[in-house]
Amino acid sequence: MKLKNLLFGIVALATTSMFAQFSLSGEFIPRTEYRNGFSSTISEGTEPGIATSVRAALKATYKTEGYTTHLNLLEVFTMGDRQQLSTAGNGNFRVQEAWADLVLGSSSSLKIGRQGIAYDDQRIMGTVGWAQQMRTHDAAVYKYKNKGLSVDLGVAYNQNSVTKSGNDYLNDKMFSYKTMQYLHANKKTDKLNVSALVINTEFQDATAGDDTVTSLLTAGLHADFKISSVKLSANAFVQDGDRSSESTPYLASLDAGFKGTDKTTFGLGAEIISGKTSDTSFGFFPVYGTNHKFNGFMDRFYVGNHAKGNGLIDLHASVKTKLGNGYGLMVKALHFVEESESKTLGSEIDLVLAKKFKGYALKLGYSQFFESDAIPTAKDTQNWAWAMLVIKPKFL
């Protein structure tokens, strides 16, 4: 009997140790959207779109003293995109993340594989968590962290497939680069958090062969400063290279948050994004940022659009408050002006109501865009509404 109990204890201890290193979690996020001017202006007579998209993910992480591995299996689908008795899938299932983080020392590691990369407020580099598919990079990132200082150095090299000859990556899009190198350095103190980010990317011309590439360099600073009940956040970035304009494109922003009460915070801010200087040039483009987070939730600017626009001046004010019983409300007002021609582009109101339940959350949103007189054919009402359920179970 004693031997049996001893063996049982050893098995139980080993099992506990194994599960302490292994975690298994998931995501189930359905979102229904009513789109009536979302992402772009629609004209009179255009019918709105209504659809429900779903993110379903299974995430596994295993951690040892020498390394951490992570696997994220993701399915993104639209309700109804597969026949009920279909013998095939919808083609949207994929390995979203697959990486290993190797411990190199007490302060450094090397993370290799398909991974999400996000820094600071995600203005320039983010995972785009709002998008059901999210953004990942196939990269190697060296990480150093010690005494409030962290430095990340990342490299990436992309190719369409393994071939006997040639190194083509024939996807000449703003986001699909051939190579990337970046450096992110961050220093934190009690009141100040400041970061420097430099990203160099090269893009292959799909029609000119693998030796023809264009480059884009993005560099700048992000800073957060806290004093009493006030928090200031600022961004300052410039771009250069073959994909920039004849002048130096730039982005500059300043936001202030004021804590009015324990439950309410007020925000006030402005952002300037420079526009193109000629018909063939580019203005500043916030390359790999979570752009849905900025310039209004209706995604009129810099969410897969506006790359060759005349820039943007964004003036905004917001209030966030806790209503009690797990409810939270956010209201934000924005006004948009073209940077290069000082022409009014319109205004927007965003509202988000969230409610936390036991183990899940429900979020509701409504946005309305008020078009300027510069677009006389625009539909009178341009709005967007959505409802989203967020469940993130932890299985182990």
C-alpha positions in Angstrom: 0.0 0.0 0.0 2.9 2.4 0.9 4.5 1.7 -2.5 1.3 2.3 -4.3 0.8 5.6 -2.6 4.4 6.6 -3.3 4.0 5.8 -7.0 0.8 7.7 -7.1 2.5 10.7 -5.5 5.3 10.7 -8.0 2.9 10.5 -10.9 0.8 13.4 -9.4 3.9 15.5 -8.9 5.2 14.9 -12.4 1.7 15.7 -13.8 1.5 18.9 -11.8 5.0 19.9 -13.0 4.1 19.2 -16.6 0.9 21.3 -16.5 2.8 24.1 -14.8 4.9 24.4 -17.9 2.1 23.7 -20.5 -0.9 26.0 -21.0 -3.8 25.6 -23.4 -6.2 28.4 -24.1 -8.6 29.5 -26.8 -10.6 32.3 -28.4 -14.1 32.5 -29.7 -15.0 36.0 -31.0 -18.0 36.4 -33.2 -18.8 39.9 -34.4 -21.8 41.1 -36.3 -21.4 44.4 -38.3 -23.7 46.7 -40.1 -21.6 48.6 -42.6 -23.0 51.7 -44.2 -20.0 53.8 -45.1 -17.4 51.8 -43.2 -13.9 52.1 -44.7 -14.9 54.4 -47.6 -17.6 56.8 -48.6 -20.7 55.3 -50.1 -23.1 57.1 -52.6 -26.8 57.5 -52.5 -28.7 54.3 -53.4 -26.0 52.0 -52.1 -27.3 49.2 -49.8 -25.6 48.6 -46.5 -23.8 45.3 -45.8 -24.6 43.0 -42.8 -22.4 40.0 -41.9 -21.0 38.1 -39.0 -17.4 37.1 -38.9 -15.9 34.7 -36.3 -12.4 34.2 -34.9 -11.8 30.7 -33.4 -8.4 30.0 -32.1 -6.6 27.3 -30.1 -3.3 28.3 -28.4 -0.7 26.1 -26.8 2.4 27.2 -25.0 5.1 25.1 -23.5 7.8 26.6 -21.3 11.1 25.2 -20.0 14.2 26.7 -18.5 15.8 26.8 -21.9 13.0 27.8 -24.2 9.4 28.6 -24.7 7.4 27.4 -27.7 4.0 28.6 -28.9 1.4 27.4 -31.4 -1.7 29.3 -32.4 -4.2 27.5 -34.7 -6.7 30.0 -36.1 -9.9 29.8 -38.1 -11.5 33.0 -39.4 -14.8 32.6 -41.2 -18.0 34.4 -42.2 -21.2 32.9 -41.0 -22.6 31.0 -44.1 -19.3 30.9 -46.2 -19.4 27.1 -46.2 -22.2 24.9 -47.4 -23.9 22.9 -44.7 -22.9 19.5 -46.2 -19.7 20.7 -47.9 -16.9 18.1 -48.2 -14.3 20.9 -48.2 -13.4 23.7 -45.7 -13.6 27.4 -46.4 -9.8 27.7 -46.8 -9.4 30.1 -43.8 -7.8 27.7 -41.3 -4.1 28.3 -40.8 -1.2 28.3 -38.4 -1.4 31.8 -37.1 1.6 31.6 -34.9 4.4 29.1 -34.5 7.5 30.3 -32.7 10.3 29.3 -30.3 11.9 31.7 -27.8 15.3 30.4 -26.9 16.9 31.6 -23.6 20.4 32.9 -24.3 21.2 34.3 -20.9 19.7 35.9 -17.8 18.8 39.0 -19.9 18.5 37.9 -23.5 16.6 35.5 -25.8 16.1 34.8 -29.5 12.5 34.4 -30.7 12.2 32.7 -34.1 9.2 31.9 -36.2 5.8 33.3 -37.2 4.8 35.8 -34.5 2.9 38.9 -33.7 5.1 42.0 -33.1 3.8 45.0 -31.3 5.4 48.0 -29.6 4.3 51.0 -27.5 0.8 52.3 -28.6 1.0 50.1 -31.8 1.0 53.3 -34.0 3.8 52.0 -36.2 4.0 48.3 -35.4 1.1 46.3 -34.0 -0.8 43.0 -34.2 -4.1 44.6 -35.3 -6.1 42.7 -32.7 -9.4 44.2 -34.0 -9.1 42.4 -37.4 -10.2 38.8 -37.0 -7.2 37.5 -38.9 -4.6 39.8 -37.1 -1.1 40.5 -38.3 2.0 38.3 -38.0 5.6 38.4 -39.2 7.9 35.5 -40.1 11.0 36.8 -38.3 13.8 36.3 -35.9 13.9 38.7 -33.0 16.8 39.1 -30.5 15.6 40.4 -27.2 17.5 42.1 -24.4 16.0 43.3 -21.1 17.7 44.5 -18.0 17.1 47.2 -15.4 14.3 49.0 -17.2 16.0 48.9 -20.5 14.8 46.6 -23.3 16.2 46.3 -26.8 14.8 44.2 -29.7 16.6 43.6 -32.9 14.5 41.9 -35.6 15.2 40.6 -39.1 12.9 38.9 -41.7 13.4 37.5 -45.2 10.3 36.5 -47.3 10.0 34.2 -50.3 7.0 32.7 -52.1 8.2 29.1 -51.9 11.3 26.9 -51.9 12.8 26.8 -55.4 15.9 25.5 -57.1 16.9 28.9 -58.3 15.8 32.5 -57.8 14.6 34.3 -54.7 11.3 35.9 -55.9 8.8 37.4 -53.6 6.3 38.7 -56.1 3.8 40.4 -53.9 4.4 44.1 -54.3 2.1 45.5 -51.7 2.7 48.1 -49.1 2.6 45.5 -46.3 4.2 42.6 -48.0 8.0 43.1 -47.8 10.8 41.1 -49.2 13.1 41.9 -46.3 12.8 43.8 -43.0 15.3 44.9 -40.3 14.2 46.8 -37.2 15.5 48.0 -33.9 13.3 48.9 -30.9 14.8 50.3 -27.7 12.7 51.2 -24.7 13.6 52.8 -21.3 11.2 53.0 -18.4 11.3 55.1 -15.2 8.7 55.9 -12.6 7.2 58.8 -14.7 8.7 58.4 -18.2 8.5 55.7 -20.8 10.4 56.5 -24.0 11.0 54.3 -27.1 13.0 54.6 -30.3 11.9 52.5 -33.3 13.7 52.2 -36.7 12.3 49.9 -39.4 13.9 49.3 -42.8 11.9 47.4 -45.4 12.5 46.4 -49.0 9.8 45.5 -51.5 10.2 43.5 -54.6 8.8 44.6 -57.9 6.6 41.8 -59.2 7.2 42.7 -62.8 10.9 43.5 -62.8 12.6 40.5 -61.3 14.2 39.6 -58.0 17.0 42.2 -58.3 14.6 45.1 -58.4 13.5 46.3 -55.0 12.3 49.6 -53.4 13.0 50.6 -49.9 11.3 52.4 -47.1 12.9 53.6 -43.9 10.6 54.5 -40.9 12.2 56.0 -37.8 11.0 57.9 -34.7 10.2 58.2 -31.0 7.3 57.3 -28.7 7.0 58.7 -25.2 4.6 58.5 -22.2 4.9 60.8 -19.3 2.8 60.7 -16.1 2.4 63.4 -13.6 -0.3 63.3 -10.9 -3.6 62.5 -12.7 -2.4 63.5 -16.2 -0.8 61.3 -18.8 0.8 62.6 -21.9 1.6 60.5 -24.9 3.5 61.6 -28.0 4.7 60.1 -31.4 7.2 61.6 -33.8 8.2 59.6 -36.9 9.7 60.3 -40.4 10.1 58.2 -43.5 12.7 58.1 -46.3 13.6 55.9 -49.2 12.3 54.9 -52.7 8.7 54.8 -51.4 8.7 58.2 -49.7 7.9 61.5 -51.4 10.4 64.1 -52.6 10.3 65.7 -49.2 10.4 63.9 -45.9 7.0 62.4 -44.9 6.2 62.6 -41.1 3.7 61.8 -38.4 3.4 63.8 -35.2 0.9 63.4 -32.4 0.2 64.5 -28.8 -2.5 63.1 -26.6 -3.4 64.0 -23.0 -5.4 61.9 -20.6 -7.0 63.5 -17.5 -8.4 61.4 -14.7 -11.4 63.3 -13.5 -12.6 60.8 -11.0 -11.9 57.2 -10.0 -14.3 56.1 -12.7 -14.0 58.7 -15.5 -11.1 59.7 -17.7 -11.1 62.5 -20.3 -8.9 62.6 -23.4 -7.8 65.4 -25.8 -5.4 65.1 -28.7 -4.2 65.9 -32.2 -2.3 64.1 -34.9 -0.7 65.3 -38.1 0.2 62.9 -41.0 1.9 64.5 -44.0 0.5 63.9 -47.4 1.9 63.5 -50.9 3.8 66.3 -52.6 3.1 65.2 -56.2 0.9 62.8 -58.2 3.6 60.1 -58.1 4.7 60.4 -54.4 3.6 58.9 -51.2 2.7 60.7 -47.9 3.5 59.2 -44.6 2.0 55.7 -44.1 2.0 54.1 -40.6 3.3 50.9 -42.0 2.6 48.0 -39.6 0.5 49.7 -37.0 -2.9 48.8 -35.5 -4.5 51.6 -37.6 -8.1 50.8 -36.6 -7.1 52.2 -33.2 -6.5 55.7 -34.6 -8.3 58.2 -36.8 -11.8 57.0 -36.1 -13.2 53.5 -35.8 -14.9 53.7 -39.2 -11.4 53.1 -40.8 -11.7 55.9 -43.3 -8.0 56.6 -43.2 -4.9 54.4 -43.4 -6.6 51.1 -43.0 -5.6 49.6 -46.3 -6.4 53.0 -47.9 -5.2 56.6 -48.1 -1.6 55.6 -48.9 -1.4 58.2 -51.6 -3.7 60.7 -49.9 -3.1 64.3 -49.1 -2.4 63.5 -45.5 -4.5 64.1 -42.4 -5.0 66.4 -39.4 -7.0 64.6 -36.7 -8.4 66.6 -33.8 -10.1 64.5 -31.2 -11.6 64.4 -27.7 -12.9 61.5 -25.7 -14.4 60.3 -22.3 -14.2 56.9 -20.7 -16.3 56.0 -17.7 -17.2 53.0 -15.6 -21.0 52.8 -15.2 -21.0 50.1 -12.5 -22.1 46.4 -12.6 -19.3 45.7 -15.1 -20.4 48.3 -17.7 -18.0 50.7 -19.4 -18.7 53.4 -21.9 -16.4 55.3 -24.3 -17.4 58.3 -26.4 -15.0 59.9 -28.9 -15.4 62.8 -31.3 -13.0 63.4 -34.2 -12.6 66.1 -36.8 -10.6 65.5 -40.0 -8.8 67.9 -42.3 -6.5 67.3 -45.3 -2.9 68.1 -44.3 -1.7 69.3 -47.7 -4.7 71.3 -48.9 -6.4 72.2 -45.5 -9.7 70.9 -46.8 -12.3 69.6 -44.4 -12.8 65.8 -44.8 -15.6 65.4 -42.2 -16.2 64.5 -38.6 -17.0 61.3 -36.7 -18.6 60.1 -33.4 -17.6 56.8 -31.9 -19.4 55.0 -29.1 -18.5 51.7 -27.4 -20.4 50.1 -24.6 -18.9 47.0 -22.9 -20.2 44.7 -20.3 -18.2 42.1 -18.4 -19.8 38.8 -17.4 -18.4 35.8 -15.6 -15.8 34.5 -18.0 -16.8 36.5 -21.1 -17.6 40.0 -22.3 -20.1 41.7 -24.7 -19.2 44.8 -26.6 -21.5 47.1 -28.7 -20.4 49.9 -30.9 -21.8 52.6 -33.0 -20.1 55.2 -35.2 -21.4 57.9 -37.5 -19.4 59.9 -40.1 -20.5 63.3 -41.1 -19.3 64.0 -44.6 -18.0 67.3 -45.7 -19.6 69.2 -48.6 -16.6 68.2 -50.7 -18.4 65.0 -51.6 -21.9 66.0 -52.9 -22.8 62.4 -54.0 -22.2 60.9 -50.6 -25.1 59.2 -48.9 -26.8 61.3 -46.2 -26.2 58.8 -43.5 -22.8 57.1 -43.2 -22.7 54.9 -40.2 -21.4 51.6 -38.7 -22.7 49.4 -35.9 -21.4 46.2 -34.4 -21.9 43.7 -31.6 -19.1 41.4 -30.4 -18.9 38.5 -28.0 -15.5 37.8 -26.5 -14.8 34.4 -24.9 -11.2 33.4 -24.0 -11.2 30.1 -22.2 -8.2 28.7 -20.4 -8.3 25.0 -20.6 -5.0 24.2 -18.9 
